[in-house]
Amino acid sequence: MKMIQKTASFLPFLIITAFYFLQCPAFAAQKSYIVYLGAQSNSAEEIASHADQTVRESHYELLESYLQSKERAKEAIFYSYTRYMNGFAAILEEEDAVEISKNPSVVSVFENRGRKLHTTRSWQFLGLERNGRVPKKSLWTKARFGEDVIIANLDTGVWPEAKSFRDDDMGPIPSKWRGICQNDSNQKFSCNRKLIGARYFNKGYAAVVGPLNSTFNSPRDTDGHGTHTLSTAGGNFVPGANVQGYGNGTAKGGSPRARVVAYKVCWPPVNGSECFDADILAGFEAAIKDGVDVLSVSLGGADTDYFDDVMAVGAFHAVNNGIAVVTSAGNSGPEAGTVSNVSPWMMTVGASTMDREFPSYVVFNHKLQVEGQSLSSESLPTNKLYRFIRSLDAATPNASIDDADLCQIGSLDKKKVKGKIVVCTRGVFGRVEKGEAVKLAGGAGMVLTNDILTGDETIADAHVLPATHITYSDGLKLLSYIKSTKSPKGSITRPITELGTKPAPVMAAFSSQGPNTITPEILKPDITAPGVSVIAAYSLATSPSGLDFDKRRFPFNSDSGTSMSCPHISGIVGLLKAAHPNWSPSAIKSSIMTTARVRDNMVEPIKNASLGKANPFGYGSGHVRPNRAMDPGLVYDLTANDYLNFLCALGYNSTQISTFKTYKCPSKAPALVDLNYPSITIPNLEDSITITRKLKNVGTPGTYVARIRSPVGITVKVTPTRLTFKEVGEEKTFKLTLTPIDDYIAKDYVFGFLQWSDGNKHYVRSPIIVKSKGF
């Protein structure tokens, strides 16, 4: 990213967005920029009292001073941010952007960035109930399933006709709602007492791709992603939900009685990006102004310094206004350091499996079988065997071996493939798309095998022919049989729905991993939740695969990604908000993190996709336990000033901090490691270090005793070892001292935990992550 940055005094927030007029070579190139001038100096209420138009006029005047024409300034500006992030978005020539960056009141100018949705495409209490019943013994009854809570998402919009958004038996819309249902070009789009609002923001996208036709002027979801994520977070009860008959049951979101809102900020991809910062920022501001309680954001991009990151800035303003912001960790795993959305005021969610699968077996070598996953409605005859062929052995004369190995459409020789089961390797092309390649070549079926990176993670897809997805290790077995046998034959069984599968959860290979590359002292992701083969409502404007050749339409679809795990947590946050309306976003985050589990349903440590032991860089504090989060006992609370002190500790100057809020750093800012975060990370331990944490009682009076499992080669001492709380809201401080043992040097991160327990029902657990300095 090209960046024009200048130190300057406080002023609001300017976004200058871009695009190239390729048809007008006489003009200088016009690009997209975001220019930060600081946070809004007045409160939103004060600004509202003297009208947004006054602020807009100040934007026109500022830009007029550079363009020498108020009319040109008005034509250039396409967004004005007038409440929480004062500024505007405009199309400008690069030389004007450079001149604006020299303005003494400008913080920084940088190009408008594009971001991606976090889906791989292609019986938890959330998602799909096993038998259609709501658990009876649940503290969630107290929350009435979050009926007064408003959950919104920044995504691809919503399919309002989906049954998950019916408003049956719902009361009046909460009076705190101040938003709209935007249906400028399509009167068939409507909201109700469940889906209470929807808006679209596409001007930043248009500034990149050029003029848009009227079909873009709608919050309707034509992609499926937004409907899936929003219904996962807050969809109503829908009996008989399934995908081609599989997983049949009652679908419901995490907060099934919550009101839901869709802010459409993502559009068809251009150069790999779907969601642009100018639109994202407009969505954040609208959500704050409209009065939502929870923001679910299943998208992300490359992480940068927080003052240079629209996601971080928008989320800060939301949290500062009492809105909990939940984000996806990304789908760039399993490599280390790939996690995105890493600011401490966000809740960042990784993805793991659930205990429901859709097994479809590959049978070969005299009834030897290996288990795969599939949602294919097509099946092979049970009394017939088919020849296997490796896709790389079926390449057309003009196709590369690599393309054939990956089953790219057009790479397979019809004469070689016809009537056979083709074995394709996962990667690059969509999983369902590979099946289409086999089908077009006349193949009878497909077996999709993982590569070494994706390991033992398998995903159930609605394939277009008999197909199943098997693990890397099982793929090696099948390929060995094919290569060692003159006439290898076998079959693929029809999928079934299987509940109570073990082990579960298992971390998804695609789930992005820590450590946090921006601030290693903050563990990311924070938590993990179901994100593999999640069934939820879908848009009827697109196919389950999202591919042009696929003409099928499903009211519910199975999808995978941290995009899917993120709204699981958003739904839980909604219920916690309903049950504890006075809890801060950080208290809610702490309750979820400190009550998470790190063992699977076999009471073994949670595994990664290769079935090795996972660690906090994959699952954060662990896998979410919603009922435990309702009553955590103690929480690690944080305020906006705590986050600002965190930025001070990073060395941010007053201009950079003014991006978030006008604030004067204390003469001695607290150390980064002393941020009152629910996890503890020391990335550069050299000698003994002592850190401080503070716990707040949100439960019954009691005495909590500390238990420690020290990381290998590290001694950990807590002082005091007992904390007694007599009333709700009471806070107690403790110190934790970490010391390397003798000359032991941890060349990589080592892991432990601190747990406070009242010996009754509260177990407040924090992971401890340590690495020696210099490694």
C-alpha positions, 0 to 999 in steps of 0.5 A: 500500500502506498502511503502519504503520511504527515504528522499534524495536530488534531482534526477529524477524519477525511476519506478520499477514495479513488479510481482511475479514469482509464478512458480519459488519458488527458487527466491525471490518475485519480485514486482512492485515499483515506485521510485521517484527521482525528476523531470527532471533537464533539459528542454525536448528540452535540453534532446532531443538535446543530445538524449534519449539514453544517459538518458537511458544509465544512467538508465542502469548504476544506476540499474547495480550498484545494479544488478551487471550486465548491461545485467540484468539491461537492461532485468529488465528495461521495460520503460525509462522516459527520457524527463519530468520525468526522470527515469525508470520502471523495475522488481526487487526483493524486497531486491533490491528495499529496497537497492535502497531506501537507495540511497541518491538521491532517494526520495521515493520507493512505490509499483506500484498501480492499478487504476479503470475506472470510469464507472458504466458500465453496449439535452445537447450541448454535447453527442447527439443533439436533432435535429441534428443541431448545435446551431446557436447563439453560440460563439463557431462558433468563435472557429470553433469547435476546429479544431486546438486543439488536445484532448487526453485521457488515457483510454482503447484505441479507435475503429478507424473505428467508424464514430465519428472518420471520417476525412471528410472535415478536413484539414491537421494535425496540425504541432505541432503534434509529435506523432505516430499511433502505429499499430505493430501487426495489420495493419488494425488499422489506423489513419487519419486527425481526429484520428491523433494518438494512442499508447498503454502502457502495460508493467506495466500491464504485470509486474503484470499479466505476459507475454501477447500475441500479441493481447495486442500489439495494441491501439485498444479498446476492452472494449468500454470505451475509444471509448465512452469517446474520442468520447464524448470529440472530436467525429465528427458529426454523423447523425442517432446515436441511441441505439436500435432506442432510442435517435436518432439524430446527435451525436457529441463530445464537440469539434467535429472538434478537432483532437483526440488521444488515449493512451491505458493504461487500460486493462482487470481487475486484482484484481479490477484494470485495469490501472497501474501507470507505464503505466499511467506515460508513457502515460502522458509523451508521451502526453506531448512530442507529443504536445496535448492540452487537456488530458482527464483522466476518471480513478482514485484510492485511493488518497495519498499525491501528491508526492506519487501519479502518477496521481498528478505528471503526471498531474502537468508536463502536466499542467506545459507544458500548457496542461489542465488535466481533470479528473473524480471524481469517482463513490463511492458516495453518501458517503462523502469524496470519491472524487478522483483526488484532486490535485488543478492543475487537473480539477475534474468532478462530474456527473449529469443527463441531460434533456433527458430520456428513460421512461419505466413504470411499470403498476400495481394495476389497472393501477397505474404506476411508471416511470422507465428508459430503453433502452430495445428493447424487450417489453411485449404484451400490452394486457396481465398482468404478475404475479410479484414476488420478486426475494428473494421469488424465490431463489433456494435451494442452493442460499442465500436470499441476492444473490437472492435479487440481482438476481445473475445468478443461484440464481433464481428458474426456476419453481417460475420465469417462465413467471413472472416479477421479481423484483430485487434489484440494487447493486453488480452485473451488471444491465444488468447481473441481467436481464440475470439471470431473462431471464435464469430462464425463467422470462418474464421481470425485474423491477430493484429497487434502494436501499436507497443509490442510491435513485431516480437515475435511469439509462437507459440500453440496457437490454436483456429482457423487463426491467426497472429501478425504484427509491427507493421510487417507488420500495417501492410502488411496493413491498408493492403492491406485498406483500399485494396482493394475485395475484399481476399482471402488465406489463412493457411498451416499452421505449420511448425517452423523451426530456425536462424532469424536474428536470434536472440536478440532481446529480447522486448517484454514483458521488463521494463527497467531502470534499477533504480528502488530502487537505480540503482547496481545494474544489473537485469536481470542476464542474459537467457535464452530466454523466448518460445515455450518448450516444456515439460511442462504440467498436464493439469488445464488447457488450453494457453490457461488459459481456461475455454472451452478443453477441450484438454489437452496434456502439453507446452505453449508459453508465453512470459514472464520466467517461462520465462526464469528457470528456464533460468538456474535449470537452469544454476545447478544444473549450476554448483553440481554442477560447483563445489559450493564456489562461492558463489551470487554466484560462480555469478552472476558466472560467468553474467554475465561470460561472456554474449554481447551479439551475436546469431547474425548477429554483430550487436548484440542487437536489441530487439523493434522491431529497434533496438539493445538495451542492458544495461537490456534484457539485463543483461550479455547472453544466457547462454552455459552452457558458458562459464559453467562455466569463467569464469576469474575471478569477482566474489565477495560475502559476506553481510557485503558485502550488509549493508554495501550496506544500510549504504551505503543509510542503513538503520538498525540496526533495518531491517538487523536484518530481514536479520541482526543487524549493526553497520555499520562507521564508514564503509560502502563506497560503493554503487558499490563493491559487488563486483558483476559490472556497473558502474553510475554513475547520477549522474556529476558529476566524476571518480569512482574505484570498486573491484572485486575479482576471484577466480581460479577457473581456471588460473594466468595474467595477465589484461589489461584492455580498455575500451570507454568510454561516449560522452563518458566516459573510463575508466581501469583501474589496474592494467591487468594482473592476474597470478594464481598459484593458485586462490582468489587475489584481486586488487583494481583501480580504475576511474576514470570522468571526463566528457570536458571539458564533455560531459554525457550526458543519458541513460545511455551504455554501455561495457564492461570486459573482462579476458582471459588471451589464451587462453580466458577473457574476463571482461566487465562492462557499464559504464552511466553517466548524468550527475548532474541528468539 
